[in-house]
Amino acid sequence: MRAAVILVMVGLLVGSMVAAAPAAGTGKAFLWTGKHWRQVSEDGKAGYIFGMGNLADFEVAAAGGRKAPCVTRAFVDDLKTRTVSQIIQEVDKFYQDNPGKLDTAVIEVVLRRCTKVCPPEAPKGAKK
């Protein structure tokens, strides 16, 4: 299982480097959006979420005795209570329910919709 996850991660890394190559010359970061998310297989989606979790785990471990960044710590804790499949389903549902928000970055959807770290943005016209 661990080898499969590593292979998926390597595949995603290579794929993202190829996809990001055109963005590299523009000076803009390449972020997966709903347009990309909807085209990726379940394994690719799982690899993306596992990658986010792996990075968060790394940042928490690298903090050592110091306090880890709030978002990182909260995401690590959140992954202890839910499965990657549940997060994938929530991201899928967000893009399905909000076809006009396909330009929203997947990482924003995960942090705003799938965790308690960042509250969802207020609906248009609502008071803040």
N, C-alpha and C positions, 0 to 999 in steps of 0.2 A: 504494500500500500504506500509506504513512504517513497519507494522508488517511483511509483506512478505519479505521485504528487510532484516529485522533483522533475520528472520528465515533462509534466504539464507546465510547471513553472518555467523551465528552460524554453519550451515551445512558445509560451506567452512572451517571454523576454525577447526572444529572437523576432517574433512577430511584431511586437511593439516597436522594436528598433527599426525594422523595415518600414512599418507604417509611419513612424515618427521622422524618418529620414527627410521627407519633404519639409516638415516643420522645422527641422534643425537649421536650415538656411534662413528662415524667417525670424529667428530669435524668439519664437513663441513655443510654449510648452504644448506637447501633444497630450490631450486628455480624452479618455474614452467617454463618449456620450451615449445617449439612448440609441442613436443611429448605429453605433458600433455594437452596442450590447445586444440589440435585436438580431444581429447577423452572426453572433457567436454561438457555438454549441454549448450544451450544459457543462461539458468538461472545461471549456474555455472560461465560462462564467465562474465555475468553481475555482479554477486556477487563479483568476483575478482576485476573488475574495480571499483565498488562501494566501496569495501574495501580500495583500493588504495586512492580513493577520500576521504573517511572518515578519513583515517590516515593523509592525507595532510591537511584536514580541522582541525583536532585535533592539528597538529603541528603549524598551523597558529594561532589558538586560544590560544595555550599554550605560544606562543611567546609574547602575550599581547602587550605591547607597543613597545617591541623590534622588530627588523626586522626579519621576518621569513626567513628560508633558501630559497635561490633562486629557487631551483628545486621545493620545496614544494609550494611556492607562485605561480610560473608559472603554475604548474599543476592545482591548484585550479582555477586560472584564465582561463585556457584552458577549464576546465570542464563547465565553464559558457557559452562558445560559441558553444559547441558541445554536442551531446547526447552520452550516454553510448553505444547505438546501433551503432552509427557512429564509435566510437573507436573500438568496437568489429569487425566491418566490416573491418577496416583498419588492425587490427592485423591478422584476418583471411586471408586477401589478402596478407599480408607480407609472412606468412608461405606457402600459396598456390603458390606464385610467387618465393619463395626461399626454395624449398624442401631440399636443402643442408644445410640450416641454422636452422634446427629443434632443435638444441642444444642451440640456442640463448634464453636467459631468456625472458619471457613475459614482465617483467617490463622494460627491456632494449628496447624491441620493442615499447612499449607504449611511453617511454620517447624519444626515437630517431625518431620514425616514426610518432607518433601521436601528438607530441607537437612541439613547436618551442624552447623548452628549450635546448635540446642537438641536435646539428646537426647530420644528418646521417653520418656514417663513409664513407670515400672515397672508391670507388670501387677498387678492387685489380689492381695494376699497375698504378693507377692514382697518380699524384703528389699532395702532401699535401700542 
